[in-house]
């Protein structure tokens, strides 16, 4: 009789095991995921409405705002988001609390048994953990489930669950090797989360025709920015108008950056579309938007110098970061800690950031997909023909940040960006609190 190896007993062992389970890290397609899901209890059917969020950028912020507003309305929420910054448990929140390692291990055991029941189906790390978290949500029996798509939409493991409402935040170039190299092709992939007769909110101001065409083809109820809902505002407040409902005098979302208004507009449209199932009050909307928080999204950490954490990891997100940085005001010097994946359009990202940067601190990242710091420095030299900005290489983000703090004046600013792993690398021991050296001497940092 063949020997079945014992299942891991703790979360670190599970995650190590899952990284070695499948021959490739990304294996697009839902056939294997569906086979396993069908062997799980109740076929992974969710006991409540599901909102699925896809898009190139803005997914995490949109999910966080949905969670905050629905929580303020008294609903029990379940949120799945990825990747995490520091701890895997960040990927699943139940009623605002992180899932525990014990809960995750128990759910992973259910998935492992389902894989065996399906004939030994092999899943990737992402597919396996997604099914585990979906199982965790299923047994928690929340009032609403919020799912962030990991990659694309049509073939992403999250799409094994039918959405009662889909949101597409933005469509731009990223993950071209898997999704296509045009906005139209990428839009088609993201449109795959739509369902017939269900609302789809499109908060991209100029969506590709592939998105709107697919909505029409499958019979989804498309809500388009500029047609079905609009935003307006001044420096103090903003307003939203949709199909028969308006909100005026809203405070801007607690998440910083001009781009968050588009995300918030899409959130209000989704809540309006879902009103028959999940009614919310204007007061809940105001409270949720004022209280929402999400680490690493244009997160400004007060101190000397100012510290900005942003997971911007593609040209579209970097362009938004640059616009937000430009609006911050004057700083004598800008120091940038940067690390990213090798499959990104690194040259374009560096070109967009370059005009703002006085000092680069390039970092290695702890995974095979990452581009080394030396290669990043070479790319920056090719982009920066005049050699204006200094460039240095480091083995990890924390070392790069330490060097930036040591070199910076109190009035400068430090930006950490390029990848979730870059930002996560400086958050491992908590939120950095910077205290730069002053002319009179003193500590260079207090992290």
TORGUBA-633582 format. One record per residue (C-alpha): chain; residue number from 1; x, y, z. Coordinates in Angstrom, 3 decimals, always signed. Example, Ala and Ser with C-alpha at 12.3 -4.5 7.8 and 13.67 -1.06 7.14 Angstrom:
BEGIN
SITE unit pos       px       py       pz
SITE    A   1  +12.300   -4.500   +7.800
SITE    A   2  +13.670   -1.060   +7.140
***
This chain:
BEGIN
SITE unit pos       px       py       pz
SITE    A   1   +0.000   +0.000   +0.000
SITE    A   2   +1.554   +3.378   -0.970
SITE    A   3   +2.702   +5.593   +1.858
SITE    A   4   +0.895   +8.943   +2.095
SITE    A   5   +3.253  +11.579   +3.483
SITE    A   6   +2.106  +13.328   +6.635
SITE    A   7   +0.589  +16.767   +6.158
SITE    A   8   +2.425  +19.791   +7.583
SITE    A   9   +1.550  +20.702  +11.150
SITE    A  10   +2.117  +24.482  +11.215
SITE    A  11   +1.700  +27.422   +8.860
SITE    A  12   +5.371  +27.963   +7.919
SITE    A  13   +5.691  +24.266   +7.051
SITE    A  14   +2.471  +24.385   +5.021
SITE    A  15   +3.680  +27.406   +3.027
SITE    A  16   +7.073  +25.809   +2.377
SITE    A  17   +5.326  +22.621   +1.283
SITE    A  18   +2.976  +24.481   -1.076
SITE    A  19   +5.835  +26.340   -2.761
SITE    A  20   +7.206  +22.967   -3.915
SITE    A  21   +3.893  +21.339   -4.769
SITE    A  22   +3.510  +22.341   -8.439
SITE    A  23   +6.179  +22.420  -11.171
SITE    A  24   +5.538  +26.090  -12.049
SITE    A  25   +4.630  +29.088   -9.901
SITE    A  26   +1.932  +30.413  -12.252
SITE    A  27   -0.210  +27.962  -14.234
SITE    A  28   -3.138  +29.846  -15.757
SITE    A  29   -6.432  +27.969  -15.994
SITE    A  30   -9.387  +26.997  -13.835
SITE    A  31   -9.810  +23.313  -14.750
SITE    A  32   -7.640  +21.954  -11.926
SITE    A  33   -9.022  +24.463   -9.419
SITE    A  34  -12.604  +23.541  -10.312
SITE    A  35  -11.866  +19.820  -10.002
SITE    A  36  -10.628  +20.322   -6.461
SITE    A  37  -13.353  +22.833   -5.503
SITE    A  38  -16.019  +20.306   -6.538
SITE    A  39  -14.577  +17.837   -4.011
SITE    A  40  -14.696  +20.376   -1.176
SITE    A  41  -17.707  +20.680   +1.176
SITE    A  42  -20.760  +22.065   -0.685
SITE    A  43  -18.544  +22.674   -3.722
SITE    A  44  -17.252  +25.835   -2.015
SITE    A  45  -20.630  +27.533   -2.426
SITE    A  46  -20.667  +30.825   -0.530
SITE    A  47  -23.477  +31.449   +1.967
SITE    A  48  -23.749  +35.167   +1.171
SITE    A  49  -23.278  +37.799   -1.578
SITE    A  50  -19.807  +37.942   -3.180
SITE    A  51  -18.071  +41.036   -4.560
SITE    A  52  -15.048  +40.287   -6.766
SITE    A  53  -12.530  +43.022   -7.590
SITE    A  54  -10.157  +42.913  -10.571
SITE    A  55   -7.897  +45.553  -12.124
SITE    A  56   -4.303  +46.463  -12.795
SITE    A  57   -4.092  +48.851   -9.848
SITE    A  58   -6.473  +49.996   -7.114
SITE    A  59   -7.818  +46.545   -6.203
SITE    A  60   -6.496  +46.534   -2.650
SITE    A  61   -7.732  +50.064   -1.932
SITE    A  62  -11.159  +49.257   -3.369
SITE    A  63  -11.430  +46.116   -1.229
SITE    A  64  -10.350  +48.009   +1.884
SITE    A  65  -13.000  +50.704   +1.331
SITE    A  66  -15.706  +48.103   +0.736
SITE    A  67  -14.720  +46.296   +3.916
SITE    A  68  -14.650  +49.509   +5.963
SITE    A  69  -18.054  +50.772   +4.803
SITE    A  70  -19.790  +47.403   +5.063
SITE    A  71  -18.307  +46.882   +8.535
SITE    A  72  -19.593  +50.288   +9.596
SITE    A  73  -23.010  +49.169   +8.355
SITE    A  74  -22.928  +46.259  +10.795
SITE    A  75  -22.251  +43.501   +8.275
SITE    A  76  -19.900  +40.650   +9.090
SITE    A  77  -17.251  +40.785   +6.363
SITE    A  78  -14.777  +38.296   +4.916
SITE    A  79  -11.949  +39.728   +2.798
SITE    A  80   -9.355  +37.934   +0.679
SITE    A  81   -6.496  +39.989   -0.717
SITE    A  82   -3.020  +39.238   -2.035
SITE    A  83   -0.099  +39.362   -1.867
SITE    A  84   +0.733  +40.059   +1.762
SITE    A  85   +3.336  +42.553   +2.965
SITE    A  86   +4.828  +40.743   +5.971
SITE    A  87   +2.708  +37.832   +7.233
SITE    A  88   +0.631  +35.394   +5.191
SITE    A  89   -2.286  +35.819   +7.603
SITE    A  90   -2.824  +39.319   +6.135
SITE    A  91   -4.421  +37.671   +3.093
SITE    A  92   -7.614  +36.790   +4.968
SITE    A  93   -9.588  +39.030   +7.298
SITE    A  94  -12.742  +37.831   +9.002
SITE    A  95  -14.837  +40.653  +10.431
SITE    A  96  -11.735  +42.848  +10.388
SITE    A  97   -9.492  +40.368  +12.203
SITE    A  98   -6.662  +38.448  +10.562
SITE    A  99   -7.229  +34.741  +10.120
SITE    A 100   -5.180  +32.701  +12.557
SITE    A 101   -2.466  +30.236  +11.572
SITE    A 102   -4.536  +27.443  +13.125
SITE    A 103   -7.590  +28.325  +11.015
SITE    A 104   -5.494  +28.405   +7.863
SITE    A 105   -3.844  +25.055   +8.600
SITE    A 106   -7.222  +23.395   +9.139
SITE    A 107   -8.512  +24.841   +5.856
SITE    A 108   -5.398  +23.739   +3.965
SITE    A 109   -5.963  +20.193   +5.211
SITE    A 110   -9.433  +20.274   +3.638
SITE    A 111   -7.903  +21.369   +0.325
SITE    A 112   -5.241  +18.652   +0.490
SITE    A 113   -7.923  +16.004   +1.017
SITE    A 114   -9.940  +17.408   -1.886
SITE    A 115   -6.859  +17.267   -4.137
SITE    A 116   -6.517  +13.578   -3.310
SITE    A 117  -10.237  +12.972   -3.832
SITE    A 118   -9.931  +14.619   -7.258
SITE    A 119   -7.318  +12.060   -8.280
SITE    A 120   -4.171  +13.737   -6.988
SITE    A 121   -4.649  +17.079   -8.717
SITE    A 122   -1.637  +19.370   -8.325
SITE    A 123   -2.227  +23.054   -7.519
SITE    A 124   +0.072  +26.045   -7.428
SITE    A 125   +0.812  +27.857   -4.165
SITE    A 126   -1.672  +30.589   -5.085
SITE    A 127   -4.394  +28.196   -6.201
SITE    A 128   -4.084  +26.012   -3.114
SITE    A 129   -4.015  +28.901   -0.651
SITE    A 130   -6.919  +30.601   -2.443
SITE    A 131   -9.094  +27.511   -2.056
SITE    A 132   -8.051  +27.249   +1.588
SITE    A 133   -9.046  +30.835   +2.297
SITE    A 134  -12.326  +30.407   +0.420
SITE    A 135  -13.051  +27.400   +2.655
SITE    A 136  -12.261  +29.499   +5.707
SITE    A 137  -14.714  +32.156   +4.523
SITE    A 138  -17.355  +29.557   +3.781
SITE    A 139  -17.366  +28.168   +7.313
SITE    A 140  -17.181  +31.665   +8.895
SITE    A 141  -20.613  +32.385   +7.332
SITE    A 142  -20.164  +36.136   +6.921
SITE    A 143  -22.782  +38.524   +5.529
SITE    A 144  -20.595  +39.458   +2.566
SITE    A 145  -17.433  +38.106   +0.913
SITE    A 146  -14.956  +40.449   -0.828
SITE    A 147  -12.445  +38.795   -3.157
SITE    A 148   -9.429  +40.458   -4.759
SITE    A 149   -8.283  +38.862   -8.016
SITE    A 150   -4.626  +37.874   -7.975
SITE    A 151   -3.767  +37.949  -11.685
SITE    A 152   -6.058  +38.901  -14.565
SITE    A 153   -9.514  +37.570  -13.768
SITE    A 154  -10.849  +35.043  -16.270
SITE    A 155   -8.364  +32.312  -15.304
SITE    A 156   -7.579  +33.425  -11.748
SITE    A 157   -8.396  +30.944   -8.974
SITE    A 158  -10.717  +33.495   -7.334
SITE    A 159  -12.985  +33.241  -10.395
SITE    A 160  -14.052  +29.747   -9.345
SITE    A 161  -16.618  +31.615   -7.207
SITE    A 162  -19.470  +33.398   -9.007
SITE    A 163  -19.575  +37.089   -8.170
SITE    A 164  -22.854  +38.832   -7.332
SITE    A 165  -21.090  +42.078   -8.206
SITE    A 166  -17.849  +42.562  -10.138
SITE    A 167  -15.609  +45.633   -9.995
SITE    A 168  -12.900  +46.432  -12.541
SITE    A 169  -10.761  +49.231  -11.150
SITE    A 170   -8.287  +50.000  -13.933
SITE    A 171   -6.826  +48.356  -17.000
SITE    A 172   -3.211  +48.914  -17.959
SITE    A 173   -0.097  +46.994  -18.940
SITE    A 174   +1.217  +44.496  -16.391
SITE    A 175   +1.879  +40.741  -16.413
SITE    A 176   +1.950  +40.889  -20.231
SITE    A 177   +3.453  +37.409  -20.483
SITE    A 178   +0.223  +35.979  -19.057
SITE    A 179   -2.468  +38.531  -19.929
SITE    A 180   -1.435  +39.980  -23.302
SITE    A 181   +0.498  +43.056  -24.373
SITE    A 182   -2.361  +45.478  -25.111
SITE    A 183   -5.040  +47.079  -22.937
SITE    A 184   -7.686  +45.370  -25.063
SITE    A 185   -6.209  +41.919  -24.409
SITE    A 186   -5.754  +42.608  -20.702
SITE    A 187   -9.289  +44.021  -20.491
SITE    A 188  -10.670  +40.763  -21.888
SITE    A 189   -8.943  +38.817  -19.117
SITE    A 190  -10.250  +41.096  -16.376
SITE    A 191  -13.760  +41.042  -17.865
SITE    A 192  -13.858  +37.297  -17.186
SITE    A 193  -15.122  +37.919  -13.628
SITE    A 194  -18.451  +39.272  -14.975
SITE    A 195  -21.590  +37.157  -14.644
SITE    A 196  -24.823  +37.265  -16.631
SITE    A 197  -27.485  +39.488  -15.108
SITE    A 198  -25.153  +40.762  -12.390
SITE    A 199  -23.744  +44.280  -12.016
SITE    A 200  -20.181  +45.074  -13.080
SITE    A 201  -18.719  +48.392  -11.969
SITE    A 202  -16.025  +49.831  -14.243
SITE    A 203  -14.150  +52.642  -12.479
SITE    A 204  -11.527  +53.020  -15.194
SITE    A 205  -12.440  +56.376  -16.824
SITE    A 206  -11.503  +55.102  -20.304
SITE    A 207  -12.027  +51.338  -20.287
SITE    A 208  -10.949  +49.210  -23.247
SITE    A 209  -13.741  +48.272  -25.623
SITE    A 210  -13.088  +44.623  -24.711
SITE    A 211  -14.485  +45.289  -21.220
SITE    A 212  -17.720  +46.926  -22.311
SITE    A 213  -18.151  +44.504  -25.218
SITE    A 214  -17.839  +41.510  -22.885
SITE    A 215  -20.401  +42.976  -20.494
SITE    A 216  -22.836  +43.260  -23.370
SITE    A 217  -22.006  +39.784  -24.678
SITE    A 218  -22.653  +38.014  -21.353
SITE    A 219  -25.586  +40.214  -20.324
SITE    A 220  -23.921  +41.835  -17.326
SITE    A 221  -25.302  +45.137  -16.004
SITE    A 222  -22.411  +47.531  -16.685
SITE    A 223  -22.018  +50.651  -14.561
SITE    A 224  -19.608  +52.995  -16.339
SITE    A 225  -17.907  +56.028  -14.822
SITE    A 226  -19.195  +59.106  -16.623
SITE    A 227  -22.373  +57.376  -17.776
SITE    A 228  -23.917  +55.595  -14.793
SITE    A 229  -22.067  +57.344  -11.979
SITE    A 230  -20.031  +60.517  -11.628
SITE    A 231  -17.835  +62.333   -9.129
SITE    A 232  -17.292  +66.033   -8.497
SITE    A 233  -15.508  +67.998   -5.826
SITE    A 234  -13.200  +70.733   -4.623
SITE    A 235  -10.271  +70.798   -2.210
SITE    A 236  -12.483  +70.291   +0.838
SITE    A 237  -15.103  +67.726   -0.170
SITE    A 238  -16.528  +65.650   -2.982
SITE    A 239  -19.816  +64.306   -4.208
SITE    A 240  -21.073  +61.197   -5.981
SITE    A 241  -24.106  +60.717   -8.211
SITE    A 242  -25.395  +57.417   -9.540
SITE    A 243  -28.590  +55.892  -10.821
SITE    A 244  -31.115  +57.831   -8.778
SITE    A 245  -28.993  +58.463   -5.675
SITE    A 246  -26.565  +61.216   -4.719
SITE    A 247  -24.124  +61.837   -1.902
SITE    A 248  -22.856  +65.368   -1.300
SITE    A 249  -20.311  +66.875   +1.078
SITE    A 250  -18.277  +63.678   +1.455
SITE    A 251  -14.865  +63.838   +3.101
SITE    A 252  -12.076  +62.478   +0.947
SITE    A 253  -11.053  +58.867   +1.687
SITE    A 254   -8.477  +58.412   +4.421
SITE    A 255   -6.289  +56.644   +1.844
SITE    A 256   -4.055  +59.300   +0.307
SITE    A 257   -3.668  +60.083   -3.381
SITE    A 258   -5.885  +61.611   -6.055
SITE    A 259   -6.425  +58.162   -7.603
SITE    A 260   -8.368  +57.061   -4.513
SITE    A 261  -11.337  +59.176   -5.585
SITE    A 262  -11.845  +56.947   -8.637
SITE    A 263  -11.599  +53.871   -6.422
SITE    A 264  -14.094  +55.344   -3.959
SITE    A 265  -16.466  +56.226   -6.794
SITE    A 266  -16.439  +52.611   -7.933
SITE    A 267  -17.047  +51.436   -4.365
SITE    A 268  -20.139  +53.650   -4.010
SITE    A 269  -21.428  +52.409   -7.368
SITE    A 270  -20.993  +48.802   -6.225
SITE    A 271  -22.789  +49.478   -2.960
SITE    A 272  -25.625  +51.155   -4.863
SITE    A 273  -25.872  +48.207   -7.248
SITE    A 274  -25.900  +45.816   -4.267
SITE    A 275  -28.405  +47.855   -2.252
SITE    A 276  -31.209  +45.237   -2.574
SITE    A 277  -28.940  +42.686   -0.865
SITE    A 278  -26.697  +44.892   +1.296
SITE    A 279  -28.290  +48.254   +2.088
SITE    A 280  -25.935  +50.832   +3.618
SITE    A 281  -26.557  +54.274   +5.081
SITE    A 282  -24.901  +57.547   +4.126
SITE    A 283  -23.467  +57.697   +7.643
SITE    A 284  -21.802  +54.292   +7.185
SITE    A 285  -20.274  +55.497   +3.929
SITE    A 286  -18.892  +58.632   +5.593
SITE    A 287  -17.535  +56.705   +8.560
SITE    A 288  -16.047  +53.929   +6.434
SITE    A 289  -14.229  +56.291   +4.085
SITE    A 290  -12.847  +58.280   +7.012
SITE    A 291  -11.580  +55.187   +8.869
SITE    A 292  -10.251  +53.029   +6.023
SITE    A 293   -6.564  +52.141   +6.175
SITE    A 294   -4.280  +50.069   +3.975
SITE    A 295   -0.519  +49.833   +4.522
SITE    A 296   +1.753  +50.554   +1.604
SITE    A 297   -0.604  +52.593   -0.576
SITE    A 298   +0.904  +56.060   -0.691
SITE    A 299   +1.351  +55.675   +3.055
SITE    A 300   +3.060  +58.756   +4.490
SITE    A 301   +4.854  +58.090   +7.774
SITE    A 302   +5.478  +61.366   +9.617
SITE    A 303   +8.992  +61.918  +10.881
SITE    A 304  +12.307  +63.382   +9.872
SITE    A 305  +12.692  +62.819   +7.034
SITE    A 306   +9.208  +62.060   +5.687
SITE    A 307   +8.814  +58.415   +4.681
SITE    A 308   +6.471  +57.294   +1.895
SITE    A 309   +5.632  +53.598   +1.418
SITE    A 310   +3.999  +52.583   -1.857
SITE    A 311   +3.727  +49.130   -3.433
SITE    A 312   +3.658  +50.659   -6.958
SITE    A 313   +5.062  +47.839   -9.101
SITE    A 314   +4.179  +48.659  -12.715
SITE    A 315   +4.379  +51.801  -14.904
SITE    A 316   +0.719  +52.731  -14.381
SITE    A 317   +1.050  +52.585  -10.589
SITE    A 318   +4.401  +54.409  -10.677
SITE    A 319   +2.864  +57.218  -12.765
SITE    A 320   +0.186  +57.606  -10.083
SITE    A 321   +2.839  +57.580   -7.357
SITE    A 322   +4.823  +60.279   -9.179
SITE    A 323   +1.719  +62.482   -9.471
SITE    A 324   +1.028  +62.048   -5.752
SITE    A 325   +4.663  +62.770   -4.851
SITE    A 326   +4.626  +65.867   -7.027
SITE    A 327   +1.660  +67.186   -5.051
SITE    A 328   +3.457  +66.814   -1.700
SITE    A 329   +5.363  +70.079   -1.996
SITE    A 330   +9.044  +70.935   -1.877
SITE    A 331  +11.757  +68.704   -0.391
SITE    A 332  +15.484  +69.477   -0.664
SITE    A 333  +16.243  +65.903   -1.727
SITE    A 334  +14.346  +62.724   -2.538
SITE    A 335  +15.877  +59.348   -1.652
SITE    A 336  +14.273  +56.274   -3.270
SITE    A 337  +14.604  +52.685   -2.011
SITE    A 338  +13.665  +50.552   -4.999
SITE    A 339  +13.438  +46.823   -5.711
SITE    A 340  +11.248  +45.039   -8.231
SITE    A 341  +10.551  +41.887  -10.213
SITE    A 342  +12.474  +41.021  -13.380
SITE    A 343   +9.273  +40.618  -15.429
SITE    A 344   +8.275  +44.270  -14.961
SITE    A 345   +8.851  +47.155  -17.377
SITE    A 346  +11.713  +48.402  -15.229
SITE    A 347  +13.011  +50.995  -17.692
SITE    A 348   +9.651  +52.779  -17.906
SITE    A 349   +9.269  +52.705  -14.133
SITE    A 350  +12.718  +54.255  -13.661
SITE    A 351  +12.055  +56.839  -16.355
SITE    A 352   +8.854  +57.966  -14.650
SITE    A 353  +10.467  +58.182  -11.200
SITE    A 354  +13.806  +59.562  -12.390
SITE    A 355  +13.038  +63.310  -12.549
SITE    A 356  +12.113  +63.292   -8.843
SITE    A 357  +15.048  +61.249   -7.574
SITE    A 358  +18.310  +62.594   -6.144
SITE    A 359  +19.578  +59.344   -4.601
SITE    A 360  +18.751  +55.752   -5.569
SITE    A 361  +19.118  +52.846   -3.129
SITE    A 362  +18.568  +49.645   -5.127
SITE    A 363  +17.712  +46.494   -3.223
SITE    A 364  +17.882  +42.781   -3.870
SITE    A 365  +14.660  +40.938   -2.985
SITE    A 366  +14.405  +37.431   -1.510
SITE    A 367  +12.840  +35.515   -4.397
SITE    A 368  +13.935  +34.175   -7.782
SITE    A 369  +11.649  +36.470   -9.800
SITE    A 370  +13.373  +39.588   -8.481
SITE    A 371  +15.792  +41.688  -10.493
SITE    A 372  +19.109  +42.100   -8.698
SITE    A 373  +20.184  +45.478   -7.345
SITE    A 374  +23.209  +45.627   -9.675
SITE    A 375  +20.975  +45.110  -12.715
SITE    A 376  +18.649  +47.828  -11.449
SITE    A 377  +21.586  +50.217  -11.052
SITE    A 378  +22.740  +49.440  -14.604
SITE    A 379  +19.240  +50.138  -15.917
SITE    A 380  +19.143  +53.427  -14.019
SITE    A 381  +22.490  +54.475  -15.481
SITE    A 382  +21.167  +53.816  -18.971
SITE    A 383  +18.052  +55.871  -18.235
SITE    A 384  +19.880  +58.695  -16.411
SITE    A 385  +22.320  +59.731  -19.157
SITE    A 386  +23.453  +62.805  -17.228
SITE    A 387  +24.237  +60.785  -14.112
SITE    A 388  +22.362  +63.266  -11.893
SITE    A 389  +21.229  +60.834   -9.206
SITE    A 390  +23.582  +58.810   -7.025
SITE    A 391  +23.139  +55.037   -7.094
SITE    A 392  +23.961  +52.388   -4.496
SITE    A 393  +23.146  +48.681   -4.154
SITE    A 394  +22.022  +46.730   -1.079
SITE    A 395  +21.231  +43.142   -0.195
SITE    A 396  +17.800  +43.848   +1.286
SITE    A 397  +15.280  +46.708   +1.656
SITE    A 398  +16.026  +47.350   +5.334
SITE    A 399  +19.749  +47.880   +4.628
SITE    A 400  +18.828  +50.247   +1.804
SITE    A 401  +16.480  +52.193   +4.080
SITE    A 402  +19.119  +52.379   +6.815
SITE    A 403  +21.562  +53.888   +4.311
SITE    A 404  +18.960  +56.379   +3.100
SITE    A 405  +18.202  +57.490   +6.649
SITE    A 406  +21.902  +57.914   +7.396
SITE    A 407  +22.379  +60.085   +4.308
SITE    A 408  +19.185  +62.130   +4.454
SITE    A 409  +18.697  +65.530   +6.014
SITE    A 410  +15.665  +66.023   +8.268
SITE    A 411  +13.790  +68.015   +5.603
SITE    A 412  +14.287  +65.375   +2.881
SITE    A 413  +11.912  +62.580   +1.988
SITE    A 414  +12.482  +58.843   +1.497
SITE    A 415  +10.318  +56.764   -0.841
SITE    A 416  +10.153  +52.960   -0.617
SITE    A 417   +8.529  +51.428   -3.700
SITE    A 418   +8.735  +48.988   -6.628
SITE    A 419   +7.191  +45.837   -5.127
SITE    A 420   +5.154  +44.453   -2.252
SITE    A 421   +8.389  +42.752   -1.194
SITE    A 422  +10.282  +46.053   -1.089
SITE    A 423   +7.712  +47.680   +1.177
SITE    A 424   +7.233  +44.486   +3.172
SITE    A 425  +10.985  +44.319   +3.696
SITE    A 426  +10.967  +47.553   +5.707
SITE    A 427   +7.819  +46.619   +7.652
SITE    A 428   +9.079  +43.331   +9.105
SITE    A 429   +9.735  +44.873  +12.503
SITE    A 430   +6.825  +47.276  +12.476
SITE    A 431   +6.290  +50.712  +11.002
SITE    A 432   +9.610  +52.588  +10.698
SITE    A 433   +9.751  +55.832  +12.657
SITE    A 434  +12.551  +57.976  +11.313
SITE    A 435  +14.591  +60.502  +13.242
SITE    A 436  +17.319  +61.795  +10.932
SITE    A 437  +20.531  +63.371  +12.133
SITE    A 438  +20.452  +67.092  +12.877
SITE    A 439  +23.212  +69.613  +12.513
SITE    A 440  +23.840  +69.439  +16.218
SITE    A 441  +24.480  +65.679  +16.089
SITE    A 442  +22.352  +62.959  +17.622
SITE    A 443  +20.913  +59.645  +16.551
SITE    A 444  +20.757  +58.897  +12.857
SITE    A 445  +17.657  +56.758  +13.215
SITE    A 446  +15.238  +55.180  +15.598
SITE    A 447  +13.590  +52.311  +13.820
***
